[in-house]
Amino acid sequence: MQAASGDLFNIGSNRILNSDPSEPPAYQRPLFVGRNTLPAKAVFELNARYSRFFPITERYRAEFLAETTNITNTLNVTGVNSTAQVDANGNIVTPASGAATGARDQRLIQLGVRFHF
């Protein structure tokens, strides 16, 4: 099981604010906005594995395997839209939406059979 608070992201702007074209606008913060001010949702992931042996003879046996990742199928965000619309002075006109742009794997289930001899 993994549980953690959400990642923090910087809010960027949609235009160049400091007259430095070598730095993309997404890295230029609007006025009065600090670093790491946009939090993502908390992360929760539960993984499980089940294995069972079935004897065939004294020497041979079969093994059944079942594994799952993120069994609760929780959306675990790794990236968000952090670009705010600003005016020419750097004041926020439309805040960043914070919509998810990246996430960890959703529920994965893997089944298998192994023969031991």
GUPA-836395 format. One record per residue: x negated, z, y of N, C-alpha, C, O, CB in turn; chain. Coordinates in Angstrom, 1 decimal. Glycine has a CB too. Layout:
(rec (X; Z; Y); (X; Z; Y); (X; Z; Y); (X; Z; Y); (X; Z; Y); "A")
...
end
This chain:
(rec (-0.8; 0.0; -1.2); (0.0; 0.0; 0.0); (-0.9; 0.0; 1.2); (-1.9; 0.7; 1.3); (1.0; 1.2; 0.0); "A")
(rec (-0.5; -0.8; 2.2); (-1.2; -0.8; 3.5); (-0.2; -0.6; 4.6); (0.8; -1.4; 4.6); (-2.0; -2.1; 3.7); "A")
(rec (-0.4; 0.3; 5.5); (0.5; 0.5; 6.6); (-0.4; 0.8; 7.8); (-1.3; 1.6; 7.8); (1.5; 1.7; 6.4); "A")
(rec (-0.1; 0.1; 9.0); (-0.9; 0.3; 10.2); (-0.1; -0.1; 11.4); (0.9; -0.8; 11.3); (-2.2; -0.6; 10.1); "A")
(rec (-0.5; 0.5; 12.5); (0.1; 0.1; 13.8); (-0.2; -1.4; 14.0); (-1.2; -1.9; 13.5); (-0.3; 1.0; 15.0); "A")
(rec (0.6; -2.1; 14.8); (0.3; -3.5; 15.1); (-0.9; -3.7; 16.0); (-1.4; -2.8; 16.7); (1.5; -4.1; 15.8); "A")
(rec (-1.5; -4.9; 15.9); (-2.6; -5.3; 16.7); (-2.2; -5.4; 18.2); (-1.1; -5.6; 18.5); (-3.2; -6.6; 16.2); "A")
(rec (-3.2; -5.2; 19.0); (-3.0; -5.4; 20.5); (-3.6; -6.7; 20.9); (-4.7; -7.1; 20.5); (-3.6; -4.2; 21.3); "A")
(rec (-2.9; -7.4; 21.9); (-3.4; -8.7; 22.4); (-3.4; -8.7; 23.9); (-2.7; -7.9; 24.5); (-2.4; -9.8; 21.9); "A")
(rec (-4.3; -9.5; 24.4); (-4.4; -9.7; 25.9); (-3.4; -10.7; 26.3); (-3.1; -11.6; 25.7); (-5.9; -10.2; 26.2); "A")
(rec (-2.8; -10.4; 27.5); (-1.9; -11.4; 28.1); (-2.7; -12.3; 29.0); (-3.5; -11.9; 29.8); (-0.8; -10.6; 29.0); "A")
(rec (-2.5; -13.6; 28.8); (-3.2; -14.6; 29.5); (-2.3; -15.4; 30.5); (-1.1; -15.1; 30.5); (-3.9; -15.6; 28.6); "A")
(rec (-2.8; -16.3; 31.2); (-1.9; -17.0; 32.2); (-1.9; -18.5; 31.8); (-2.6; -18.9; 30.9); (-2.5; -16.9; 33.6); "A")
(rec (-1.0; -19.2; 32.5); (-0.9; -20.7; 32.2); (-1.7; -21.5; 33.2); (-1.6; -22.7; 33.1); (0.6; -21.1; 32.2); "A")
(rec (-2.4; -20.9; 34.1); (-3.2; -21.6; 35.1); (-4.6; -20.9; 35.3); (-4.7; -19.7; 35.1); (-2.4; -21.8; 36.4); "A")
(rec (-5.5; -21.7; 35.9); (-6.8; -21.1; 36.2); (-6.6; -20.3; 37.5); (-6.2; -20.7; 38.5); (-7.9; -22.3; 36.5); "A")
(rec (-7.0; -19.0; 37.4); (-6.8; -18.0; 38.5); (-8.1; -17.7; 39.3); (-8.0; -17.3; 40.4); (-6.2; -16.8; 38.0); "A")
(rec (-9.2; -17.8; 38.6); (-10.5; -17.4; 39.3); (-11.4; -18.5; 39.7); (-12.6; -18.3; 39.9); (-11.2; -16.4; 38.4); "A")
(rec (-10.8; -19.7; 39.8); (-11.5; -21.0; 40.2); (-12.7; -21.2; 39.3); (-13.7; -21.8; 39.7); (-12.0; -20.8; 41.6); "A")
(rec (-12.7; -20.8; 38.0); (-13.7; -21.1; 37.1); (-13.1; -22.0; 35.9); (-12.6; -21.4; 35.0); (-14.3; -19.7; 36.5); "A")
(rec (-13.3; -23.3; 36.0); (-12.7; -24.2; 35.0); (-13.4; -24.1; 33.6); (-12.9; -24.6; 32.7); (-12.8; -25.6; 35.5); "A")
(rec (-14.6; -23.4; 33.5); (-15.2; -23.3; 32.2); (-14.5; -22.3; 31.3); (-14.8; -22.3; 30.1); (-16.7; -22.9; 32.4); "A")
(rec (-13.7; -21.5; 31.9); (-12.9; -20.5; 31.1); (-11.5; -20.9; 31.0); (-10.8; -21.1; 32.0); (-13.0; -19.0; 31.7); "A")
(rec (-10.9; -21.1; 29.8); (-9.5; -21.5; 29.6); (-8.5; -20.6; 30.3); (-8.8; -19.4; 30.4); (-9.2; -21.7; 28.1); "A")
(rec (-7.4; -21.1; 30.8); (-6.4; -20.3; 31.4); (-5.9; -19.2; 30.6); (-5.5; -18.1; 31.0); (-5.3; -21.1; 31.9); "A")
(rec (-5.8; -19.4; 29.3); (-5.3; -18.4; 28.3); (-6.1; -17.1; 28.4); (-5.6; -16.0; 28.0); (-5.2; -18.9; 26.9); "A")
(rec (-7.4; -17.2; 28.8); (-8.3; -16.0; 28.9); (-8.3; -15.4; 30.2); (-9.0; -14.4; 30.4); (-9.7; -16.4; 28.5); "A")
(rec (-7.5; -15.9; 31.2); (-7.5; -15.4; 32.5); (-6.3; -14.5; 32.7); (-5.1; -15.1; 32.7); (-7.6; -16.5; 33.6); "A")
(rec (-6.4; -13.2; 32.9); (-5.3; -12.3; 33.0); (-4.6; -12.4; 34.4); (-5.2; -12.6; 35.4); (-5.7; -10.9; 32.7); "A")
(rec (-3.3; -12.3; 34.4); (-2.5; -12.3; 35.6); (-2.8; -11.0; 36.4); (-3.5; -10.1; 35.9); (-1.0; -12.4; 35.4); "A")
(rec (-2.4; -10.9; 37.6); (-2.6; -9.7; 38.5); (-2.0; -8.5; 37.9); (-0.9; -8.5; 37.3); (-2.1; -10.0; 39.9); "A")
(rec (-2.7; -7.4; 38.0); (-2.3; -6.0; 37.6); (-2.0; -5.9; 36.1); (-1.1; -5.1; 35.7); (-1.1; -5.7; 38.4); "A")
(rec (-2.6; -6.7; 35.3); (-2.4; -6.6; 33.8); (-3.7; -6.2; 33.2); (-4.8; -6.9; 33.4); (-1.9; -8.0; 33.2); "A")
(rec (-3.7; -5.1; 32.4); (-4.9; -4.7; 31.8); (-5.2; -5.4; 30.5); (-4.4; -6.2; 30.0); (-4.8; -3.2; 31.5); "A")
(rec (-6.3; -5.0; 29.8); (-6.6; -5.5; 28.5); (-5.7; -4.9; 27.4); (-5.3; -3.8; 27.5); (-8.1; -5.3; 28.2); "A")
(rec (-5.5; -5.7; 26.4); (-4.8; -5.2; 25.2); (-3.4; -4.5; 25.5); (-3.2; -3.4; 25.1); (-5.6; -4.2; 24.4); "A")
(rec (-2.6; -5.2; 26.3); (-1.4; -4.6; 26.7); (-0.1; -5.2; 26.0); (1.0; -4.8; 26.3); (-1.2; -4.9; 28.2); "A")
(rec (-0.3; -6.1; 25.1); (0.8; -6.7; 24.3); (0.7; -6.3; 22.9); (-0.1; -6.9; 22.1); (0.8; -8.3; 24.5); "A")
(rec (1.5; -5.3; 22.4); (1.4; -4.9; 21.0); (2.2; -5.7; 20.1); (3.3; -6.2; 20.5); (1.8; -3.4; 20.9); "A")
(rec (1.7; -5.9; 18.9); (2.5; -6.6; 17.8); (3.2; -5.6; 17.0); (3.0; -4.4; 17.1); (1.6; -7.5; 16.9); "A")
(rec (4.1; -6.0; 16.1); (4.8; -5.1; 15.2); (3.9; -4.4; 14.2); (2.8; -4.9; 14.0); (5.9; -5.8; 14.5); "A")
(rec (4.3; -3.3; 13.7); (3.5; -2.6; 12.7); (3.4; -3.4; 11.4); (4.2; -4.2; 11.1); (4.1; -1.2; 12.4); "A")
(rec (2.3; -3.2; 10.7); (2.0; -3.9; 9.5); (2.3; -3.0; 8.3); (1.9; -1.8; 8.3); (0.5; -4.3; 9.4); "A")
(rec (3.1; -3.5; 7.3); (3.4; -2.8; 6.1); (3.3; -3.7; 4.9); (4.0; -4.8; 4.9); (4.7; -2.0; 6.2); "A")
(rec (2.5; -3.5; 3.9); (2.4; -4.3; 2.8); (2.3; -3.5; 1.5); (1.5; -2.6; 1.5); (1.2; -5.3; 2.9); "A")
(rec (3.1; -3.8; 0.5); (3.1; -3.1; -0.8); (2.7; -4.1; -1.8); (3.4; -5.1; -2.0); (4.4; -2.4; -1.1); "A")
(rec (1.6; -3.9; -2.6); (1.2; -4.8; -3.6); (1.3; -4.0; -5.0); (1.2; -2.8; -5.0); (-0.3; -5.2; -3.4); "A")
(rec (1.6; -4.8; -6.0); (1.8; -4.1; -7.4); (1.2; -5.0; -8.5); (1.1; -6.2; -8.3); (3.2; -3.8; -7.6); "A")
(rec (0.8; -4.4; -9.6); (0.3; -5.1; -10.7); (0.8; -4.4; -12.0); (0.8; -3.2; -12.1); (-1.2; -5.2; -10.8); "A")
(rec (1.3; -5.2; -13.0); (1.8; -4.6; -14.2); (1.1; -5.4; -15.4); (1.0; -6.6; -15.3); (3.3; -4.7; -14.4); "A")
(rec (0.6; -4.7; -16.4); (-0.1; -5.3; -17.5); (0.4; -4.6; -18.8); (0.5; -3.4; -18.8); (-1.6; -5.2; -17.4); "A")
(rec (0.7; -5.4; -19.8); (1.1; -4.8; -21.1); (0.5; -5.6; -22.2); (0.5; -6.8; -22.2); (2.7; -4.8; -21.1); "A")
(rec (0.0; -4.8; -23.2); (-0.6; -5.4; -24.4); (0.5; -5.5; -25.5); (1.2; -4.5; -25.7); (-1.8; -4.7; -24.8); "A")
(rec (0.4; -6.6; -26.3); (1.3; -6.7; -27.5); (0.4; -7.0; -28.7); (-0.2; -8.1; -28.7); (2.4; -7.8; -27.3); "A")
(rec (0.3; -6.1; -29.6); (-0.6; -6.3; -30.8); (0.0; -7.4; -31.7); (1.2; -7.4; -32.0); (-0.8; -5.0; -31.6); "A")
(rec (-0.8; -8.3; -32.1); (-0.4; -9.4; -33.1); (-0.9; -9.0; -34.5); (-0.1; -8.9; -35.4); (-0.9; -10.8; -32.6); "A")
(rec (-2.2; -8.8; -34.6); (-2.8; -8.2; -35.8); (-3.8; -7.2; -35.4); (-3.8; -6.8; -34.2); (-3.5; -9.4; -36.7); "A")
(rec (-4.5; -6.6; -36.3); (-5.5; -5.6; -35.9); (-6.5; -6.1; -35.0); (-7.0; -5.4; -34.1); (-6.1; -5.0; -37.2); "A")
(rec (-6.8; -7.4; -35.1); (-7.9; -7.9; -34.3); (-7.4; -8.7; -33.1); (-8.1; -8.8; -32.1); (-8.8; -8.8; -35.1); "A")
(rec (-6.2; -9.3; -33.1); (-5.7; -10.1; -32.1); (-4.6; -9.4; -31.3); (-3.8; -8.6; -31.9); (-5.2; -11.4; -32.6); "A")
(rec (-4.5; -9.7; -30.0); (-3.4; -9.1; -29.2); (-3.2; -10.0; -28.0); (-4.1; -10.7; -27.5); (-3.8; -7.7; -28.7); "A")
(rec (-2.0; -10.0; -27.5); (-1.6; -10.8; -26.3); (-1.4; -9.8; -25.2); (-1.0; -8.6; -25.4); (-0.3; -11.6; -26.5); "A")
(rec (-1.7; -10.2; -23.9); (-1.5; -9.4; -22.8); (-0.6; -10.1; -21.8); (-0.8; -11.3; -21.5); (-2.9; -9.0; -22.1); "A")
(rec (0.4; -9.4; -21.3); (1.3; -10.0; -20.3); (0.9; -9.4; -18.9); (0.7; -8.2; -18.8); (2.8; -9.7; -20.6); "A")
(rec (0.8; -10.2; -17.9); (0.4; -9.8; -16.6); (1.4; -10.2; -15.5); (1.9; -11.3; -15.6); (-1.0; -10.3; -16.2); "A")
(rec (1.7; -9.3; -14.6); (2.6; -9.6; -13.5); (1.9; -9.0; -12.2); (1.7; -7.8; -12.2); (4.1; -9.2; -13.7); "A")
(rec (1.7; -9.8; -11.2); (1.1; -9.3; -10.0); (2.0; -9.8; -8.8); (2.5; -10.9; -8.8); (-0.4; -9.8; -9.8); "A")
(rec (2.1; -9.0; -7.8); (2.8; -9.4; -6.6); (2.1; -8.9; -5.4); (1.5; -7.8; -5.3); (4.2; -8.8; -6.6); "A")
(rec (2.1; -9.7; -4.3); (1.6; -9.3; -3.0); (2.7; -9.3; -2.0); (3.6; -10.1; -2.0); (0.5; -10.4; -2.5); "A")
(rec (2.8; -8.2; -1.2); (3.8; -8.0; -0.2); (5.2; -8.0; -0.9); (6.1; -8.9; -0.5); (3.7; -9.1; 0.9); "A")
(rec (5.4; -7.1; -1.8); (6.7; -7.1; -2.6); (7.9; -6.9; -1.7); (9.0; -7.3; -2.1); (6.6; -6.0; -3.6); "A")
(rec (7.7; -6.2; -0.5); (8.9; -6.0; 0.4); (9.1; -7.2; 1.3); (10.1; -7.2; 2.0); (8.6; -4.8; 1.2); "A")
(rec (8.3; -8.2; 1.2); (8.4; -9.5; 2.0); (8.5; -9.2; 3.5); (9.4; -9.8; 4.2); (9.6; -10.2; 1.5); "A")
(rec (7.7; -8.3; 4.0); (7.7; -7.9; 5.4); (6.8; -8.9; 6.2); (5.8; -9.4; 5.7); (7.1; -6.5; 5.6); "A")
(rec (7.3; -9.3; 7.4); (6.6; -10.2; 8.3); (5.4; -9.4; 8.9); (5.7; -8.5; 9.8); (7.5; -10.9; 9.3); "A")
(rec (4.2; -9.7; 8.6); (3.0; -9.0; 9.1); (2.3; -9.9; 10.1); (1.6; -10.8; 9.6); (2.1; -8.5; 8.0); "A")
(rec (2.5; -9.7; 11.4); (2.0; -10.6; 12.4); (0.5; -10.5; 12.6); (0.0; -9.3; 12.7); (2.8; -10.4; 13.7); "A")
(rec (-0.2; -11.6; 12.7); (-1.6; -11.6; 13.1); (-1.9; -12.3; 14.4); (-3.0; -12.2; 14.9); (-2.4; -12.2; 12.0); "A")
(rec (-0.9; -13.0; 15.0); (-1.1; -13.7; 16.2); (0.3; -13.8; 17.0); (1.3; -13.9; 16.3); (-1.7; -15.1; 16.0); "A")
(rec (0.2; -13.6; 18.3); (1.5; -13.7; 19.1); (1.2; -14.7; 20.3); (0.1; -14.9; 20.7); (1.9; -12.3; 19.6); "A")
(rec (2.3; -15.2; 20.8); (2.2; -16.0; 22.0); (2.0; -15.1; 23.2); (2.9; -14.3; 23.6); (3.5; -16.9; 22.2); "A")
(rec (0.9; -15.1; 23.8); (0.5; -14.1; 24.8); (0.3; -14.8; 26.2); (-0.3; -14.2; 27.1); (-0.7; -13.3; 24.4); "A")
(rec (0.8; -16.0; 26.4); (0.6; -16.7; 27.6); (1.8; -16.4; 28.6); (3.0; -16.8; 28.2); (0.4; -18.2; 27.4); "A")
(rec (1.5; -15.9; 29.7); (2.6; -15.6; 30.7); (2.5; -16.8; 31.8); (1.5; -17.3; 32.1); (2.4; -14.2; 31.4); "A")
(rec (3.7; -17.1; 32.3); (3.8; -18.1; 33.4); (3.5; -17.4; 34.7); (4.2; -16.4; 35.0); (5.2; -18.8; 33.4); "A")
(rec (2.6; -17.9; 35.5); (2.2; -17.2; 36.7); (2.3; -18.2; 37.9); (2.3; -19.4; 37.7); (0.8; -16.6; 36.7); "A")
(rec (2.4; -17.7; 39.1); (2.4; -18.5; 40.3); (1.0; -18.7; 40.7); (0.0; -18.3; 40.1); (3.3; -17.9; 41.5); "A")
(rec (0.7; -19.4; 41.8); (-0.6; -19.7; 42.3); (-1.4; -18.5; 42.7); (-2.7; -18.5; 42.7); (-0.5; -20.6; 43.5); "A")
(rec (-0.8; -17.4; 43.0); (-1.5; -16.2; 43.4); (-1.8; -15.3; 42.1); (-2.5; -14.3; 42.3); (-0.6; -15.4; 44.3); "A")
(rec (-1.3; -15.6; 41.0); (-1.5; -14.8; 39.8); (-0.4; -13.8; 39.4); (-0.6; -13.0; 38.5); (-2.8; -14.1; 39.9); "A")
(rec (0.7; -13.9; 40.2); (1.8; -13.0; 39.9); (2.7; -13.5; 38.7); (2.9; -14.8; 38.7); (2.7; -12.8; 41.1); "A")
(rec (3.1; -12.7; 37.8); (3.9; -13.1; 36.7); (5.2; -13.6; 37.1); (6.0; -12.9; 37.7); (4.0; -12.0; 35.6); "A")
(rec (5.6; -14.8; 36.7); (6.9; -15.4; 37.0); (7.8; -15.2; 35.7); (8.9; -14.7; 35.8); (6.8; -16.9; 37.4); "A")
(rec (7.2; -15.6; 34.6); (7.9; -15.4; 33.3); (6.9; -14.7; 32.3); (5.8; -15.2; 32.1); (8.3; -16.8; 32.7); "A")
(rec (7.3; -13.5; 31.8); (6.4; -12.8; 31.0); (6.1; -13.5; 29.6); (6.9; -14.4; 29.2); (6.9; -11.4; 30.7); "A")
(rec (5.0; -13.1; 29.0); (4.7; -13.6; 27.6); (5.8; -13.3; 26.7); (6.3; -12.1; 26.7); (3.3; -13.1; 27.1); "A")
(rec (6.2; -14.2; 25.8); (7.3; -14.0; 24.9); (6.9; -13.0; 23.7); (7.8; -12.3; 23.2); (7.8; -15.3; 24.3); "A")
(rec (5.7; -13.0; 23.3); (5.3; -12.2; 22.2); (5.7; -12.7; 20.9); (5.7; -11.9; 19.9); (5.8; -10.8; 22.4); "A")
(rec (6.2; -13.9; 20.8); (6.7; -14.5; 19.5); (5.5; -14.7; 18.6); (4.4; -15.0; 19.0); (7.4; -15.9; 19.8); "A")
(rec (5.8; -14.5; 17.3); (4.7; -14.6; 16.3); (4.2; -16.0; 16.2); (5.0; -17.0; 16.1); (5.3; -14.1; 14.9); "A")
(rec (2.9; -16.2; 16.2); (2.3; -17.5; 16.0); (1.5; -17.5; 14.7); (1.0; -18.6; 14.3); (1.4; -17.9; 17.2); "A")
(rec (1.3; -16.4; 14.1); (0.5; -16.3; 12.8); (0.9; -15.1; 12.1); (1.2; -14.1; 12.7); (-1.0; -16.3; 13.1); "A")
(rec (0.8; -15.1; 10.7); (1.2; -14.0; 9.9); (0.5; -14.0; 8.6); (-0.1; -15.0; 8.2); (2.8; -14.0; 9.7); "A")
(rec (0.4; -12.8; 8.0); (-0.2; -12.7; 6.7); (0.7; -13.3; 5.6); (1.8; -13.7; 6.0); (-0.5; -11.2; 6.3); "A")
(rec (0.3; -13.4; 4.4); (1.1; -14.0; 3.3); (2.4; -13.3; 3.1); (2.5; -12.1; 3.2); (0.3; -14.0; 2.0); "A")
(rec (3.4; -14.1; 2.8); (4.7; -13.5; 2.5); (4.6; -13.2; 1.0); (3.6; -13.2; 0.4); (5.9; -14.5; 2.8); "A")
(rec (5.8; -12.8; 0.4); (5.8; -12.4; -1.0); (5.2; -13.5; -1.9); (5.7; -14.6; -1.9); (7.2; -12.0; -1.4); "A")
(rec (4.3; -13.1; -2.7); (3.7; -13.9; -3.8); (3.8; -13.2; -5.1); (3.5; -12.0; -5.2); (2.2; -14.3; -3.4); "A")
(rec (4.2; -14.0; -6.1); (4.4; -13.4; -7.5); (3.6; -14.3; -8.4); (3.7; -15.5; -8.4); (5.9; -13.3; -7.9); "A")
(rec (2.8; -13.6; -9.3); (2.0; -14.4; -10.2); (2.2; -13.8; -11.6); (2.1; -12.6; -11.8); (0.5; -14.3; -9.8); "A")
(rec (2.5; -14.6; -12.6); (2.7; -14.2; -13.9); (1.7; -14.8; -14.8); (1.2; -16.0; -14.6); (4.2; -14.5; -14.4); "A")
(rec (1.3; -14.1; -15.9); (0.3; -14.7; -16.8); (0.3; -14.1; -18.1); (0.8; -13.0; -18.3); (-1.1; -14.5; -16.2); "A")
(rec (-0.3; -14.8; -19.1); (-0.4; -14.3; -20.5); (-1.9; -14.6; -20.8); (-2.5; -15.6; -20.6); (0.5; -15.1; -21.4); "A")
(rec (-2.5; -13.6; -21.5); (-3.9; -13.6; -21.9); (-3.9; -13.3; -23.4); (-3.2; -12.4; -23.9); (-4.8; -12.6; -21.1); "A")
(rec (-4.7; -14.1; -24.1); (-4.9; -13.8; -25.6); (-6.3; -13.3; -25.8); (-7.3; -13.9; -25.5); (-4.7; -15.2; -26.4); "A")
(rec (-6.3; -12.1; -26.4); (-7.6; -11.4; -26.8); (-7.9; -11.6; -28.3); (-7.0; -11.4; -29.1); (-7.5; -9.9; -26.4); "A")
(rec (-9.2; -11.9; -28.6); (-9.6; -12.0; -30.0); (-11.0; -11.5; -30.1); (-11.5; -11.5; -31.3); (-9.5; -13.5; -30.4); "A")
end
